[in-house]
Amino acid sequence: MPHAPPLSALLRRYAAGAALACEPVDEGLLNRGYRLRTTRGRYFLKHHFDPDTADPVSVARQHRATERLADLGVPVAPPLRAHDGRTVAVVGGRVYALHPWVEGRHRHGTQLTAGQCGRLGALLGAVHAGLEHVMPTARETERAPCAQRAPAHGPQTSAQPSADPADTFVLIDDLLARVRRRRPADAFDELARHRLLERRTLLERHADRRPPHSGPVGWVHGDFHPFNLLYRGDAHAAIVDWDRLGVQPRAEEAVRAAAIFFVRPDGTLDLPKARTYARAYRRAAGAAPCELAAAVHRVWWERLNDFWMLRWHYERGDTRADPQFPAASALAVWWTREYDAVRGAFTG
């Protein structure tokens, strides 16, 4: 198989038996995973190779977080420890981790009932509250009403600025030039050209609505979406792929996740489901409606300025995200038109 992992060298480090079968897991854009069967059971072998997150120190931090969350009852799949007590294995300069195999399946928001949407929001709220408990260095401990928060004395804030539309206009022009050079143009090229021109018009119209830097932050999963959550029946079996664990605006992760779970194929959001999810999230995380309102605005702006799927396609020749582009690109347009309704769903 391509990129075959060094199974013998890896398994010698664990009490996991000898390899019987190893198959790549197709899902996942940034790292490689393998379904591993040995003489002692079934496992998930993860090869961390995303340069942004694959250093052993960062991976070990992820592992400690999941171990502590598991102690709190959060459904996760912490890695196994090797004979030397470590959870990270570096072989030939490559970083690996061995996890128990979790049987389950993924579910999109269209497959969730109203009650399950509430439980999804409560789960993410529990993750954020749990991380605040087990990762105290995040320092987001004060939950005063939004209007009473003073930046110098309140919760930690993000200094990361929001996207500058001037930079986005340059990127749009570059992507349009790349699209024009494609001969013959296919259906994806035609849609990309349409969306780029449409987005430029929207940004010109709404450039004065650029949000300030983010507000309160805390430890977050960083990539909470349907392919990183496994269900067993109606129950949450495990939250996986903690590579993007970090300190970010928590409410923005909640909004961003909802925009993935509850987007319909036509690029609209299922607002009743998003409302149920958001109410449960706010209760579990202790988040105020004003936090969600600010997060809705920033994530909306982020969507208007973001073209990562097109950059993958045209700059890197990587088409794995192409199936997501039609709905995701339509969502930015619909969200702009229905801005007040979307904000109301997350704050009401």
N, C-alpha and C positions, 0 to 999 in steps of 0.2 A: 504494500500500500504506500502511497506517497507520504513522505514525512513520517515514516514508521518510527514509533518511539522505541527506545532501547529497553525492551521489557525485562530481559534477564537482569540487567544492571539495576533497574528500578526495583523489581520485586525482591531482589536479595536484601533490600533495605527494610522490607516489611514482613510481617507474619501473615502474608496473603496467599501463600501457595505458589504454584507454577502456572504459567499462562496456558490456557487451552484455546482461547479465541479472543481476537481483538478487532473491533470494527469501528470505523470512524462514525461519529455522530454528526449529521449534516448541519444541524442548527448551530447558529453562532457565527458572528461576523468577524470577531476580533481575536479569538483564540481557538485552539483545536481541542476537541474532546473525543474520547474513545470509550466504547462500551467493552469492558474487559471481563472475561470469564476465566476464572482460575480453578484450581483444585480445591479452593476453600470458599468460593462464592463468586458473586458478581460485584463489580466495582465500576466507578466512573474515573477514568484517568484524564486529567486535564493538563494540557501543555500550554503554559502561559508564554505567549510570544509577542503580545502587543507591546511595543517599546515604551508606551506611556505608563504601563502598569506592571510590567513583568519582572521588575527587580525583586530579588528574594525578600528584601525588607518589607516592601509594600505587600507582597503576597502573604507573608507571615502575619502582618497586621490584619489583613482580611480574615485570616484563619482565626486569630484570637477573637476578633469581633463575633464571628459566627459561633464559636464555642461559648462565649458569654451569653449571646442571645439564646442559644439552645437551652442554657440553664434557666432562662426566664420563660421558657415555653414557646418561643418563636419558632415556627417550622423552618428549619434550615438543615443543611447536610454538612456539618463540619468535617474536615479532612481527617484521615487516619494519621496516627503518629508512627513514625518509623522506629526501628530499634533504638536509635540514638535520641528519641523523644522529639525529633523535629517533624514539622508538617510539610516543609518545603524540601524537595529533592532536586539538586542541581547535578545534571549528568551531561558531560560534554558541553558545558556552558549553557545548557538549556534548562528551563525551570519547569518542574512538574509537581503535581499534587495528586494524591490518591484519595478518592471519596467513596463512601458506600453508595451503591447503586440505589436510586430512588425510583420506584415504579410509579408512574403517573402520566398525565397528559396535560397539554396546554389548553387553555380556554380563552377565546376572545370575548370581549364584552357582549357581543351579539348572542353568545351562548349562556349568559348569566341572567338569572332572575333578579328581580328588584332586591330580594333579600340577600342574594349572593353579591350584588353590587355593594350593599351596605357592609357586608363582611369583608369585601376587598378593601374598602376604604378604612375600616377598622384595623385590618392587618397592616396596611402601610402606616397608619397612625401608631400602632404598637411597635413597629420597627423603629420609627423615629423616636418615640418615647424610650424604647429599650436602648437604643444607641446613645441617647443622652445620659442614660444611667450607667452604661458600661464603658463609655468613651468620654470621661469627664473633661478631657482637655478641650473639647469643643466649646465649653463655657457658655452654651446657650441655656441658661437656667432661669432667667427672669421671665415671667409671663404676664407682665403688666399690660393694661389696655394700651392699644397702639398709640393713641394720642399722648400717653404719658411717658412714652419711651424717649429717653434722651440719648443720642448717639454716643456721647462720651461716657455714659454710665450704664447704659442698658445692655441688651444682648449684643454679642459679637455681630458685626455687619460685614458684608462683602464689599470690597473696594473695586471689584471688577465692573468696568463700565458696560453699559448696554451697547449694542451694535450701532456703529456710526453709518447712517445711510449713504454718506459720501463714499465710503469704502464699498458698500454694497453695490452702488451704481457702477463702480469700476469692475467689480466681479461680474455683474450682469452683462456688461459689454463684452468682457472676455469670453464668457460662456456663449453668448450669442454668436461671437466670431467662430468659436469651435463648432457650434451647431451648423453654421453656414458652410463650413468646410467639409461637412459630411456629404458624400456623394456615393450612391443615391441616398436621399433622406428617407428614413423609415418612420413608422407611426410614433415611436418614442421621440425622435428628433422633432417632429411636428408639434407634439404636445409640449416638449421642453421649450421650443421657441414661443409658443402661445403663452405659456405660464411666465416665462421671463419677461416678455413685453407687458403682460398684465400686472406682474408684481412691480415692475418699474413705475407704472402708472399709480399703483396703490401707494408706493413709498413717496412719490412726489406729492400725493394728496395728503398724506398723513405724517410727513416728516417732522412736523411740530409736536408730535405726540411721543417723541422718544422719551423713554422712562429714565429716571436717575438710576444710580447703582442700587443693587439689591438691599433688602432689609435684613432681618434676623436670619442667622444661619445656624446650622447644627450638622451633626453627622447624618449622612443619607446613604442609601443603597447606591444611588447614582445611575442606575439603569433599570428601573422597575417597569417592566412591560410583560406582555403575555408569554413570550418565550423564556422569561426568567422566573416563571411561577408554575409549579407543577401541582395538579389536582389529582387526588385519589378519590373517586366518586365525587361527592360534593364538598369534600374537605380539602383544605390547603395542605399539600404534602410537603413541599419545600420551596423556599425562595433560593434560587441559585445565581451563580455568576455575580460575585461581589467585587469584580475587578475595579469598578468605578467608585468604590467606597471612598467618601471624602467629606469635607466640610463645605456645604453649599446651602443656599436658601431652601429650607425644608418645604415650604408651601409650594415653591416652584416645582419640586419633584412631584408633589401630589397633583398639580395641574398638568404637568407634562405627561405623567402616567395616564391620567384620564383621557388626554387627547390621543393616546395610542389605543387604550382599551376600548374606548367608546366611539371611535370614528367609524362611520359607515362607509361602504364602498363608494358612495357618491360624494364623499368629502364633507358630510355634515356630522355633527356630534349628537348622540342620543342624550339630550339634555335631562330628561327625567331620570335616567340611570346615573348620569353624572351628578345630579343633585343628591340622590340617595347616597352615593359614594362619598361626596364631599361632606355631607352632614356627619356621617360616621367617622370620616377622617378627622374632622375638627374636634369631635368629642374625644377620640382616642389620643390625639396628639396634643390636645389643649390649645389648638390654634384659633385665633380670633378671626371673625369674618373679614376684617380689614386686611389681614395678612393674605387671605385667599384672593381678595380683590386686587391687591398689588401684584400678586403672583400671576393672576390672569392677564393683567396688562403686560407684564414683562414677557411672559411666554408667548402671548400674541405677537409682540414686537419681535421676539426671537424668531418666530415662525415666518414673519414677513421678510426677514433679512437672511434666512438660512437656506443654503442650497447644497447641503452636504451630499445629497443623493446625486445631483447633477455633477458635482465635482468628482465623486467617485466614478461616475460613468464616463465623463469626458476628459478628465485629467489623468485618471489612473487606469482607465479601461476596465474597471471593476463594475460588473453589472448585477451583483448580488442584491442590491437594494432597489433595483428597477421596479419590481412588482409593487413596492410600497408607494412609488412616486405619484400615481394618479390620484389616490385618495388624499395623500399628505399635501400635495400641491393645491388641490381643490379646497382643503380645509382652511388654509390661510385666507383664501378669498371669502369663503362663507363666514368665517369667524369675524372678519372685518365688518361684514354686513350685519351680522347678528351679535355685535359686541356686547350690547347691554343684556341680551338674553343669556349669553354665556356667563357673564360676570354674575348675573342673578342666580344662575344654577349653582355656582360655587359658594355663594354667600348667603343664600336664603334658607 
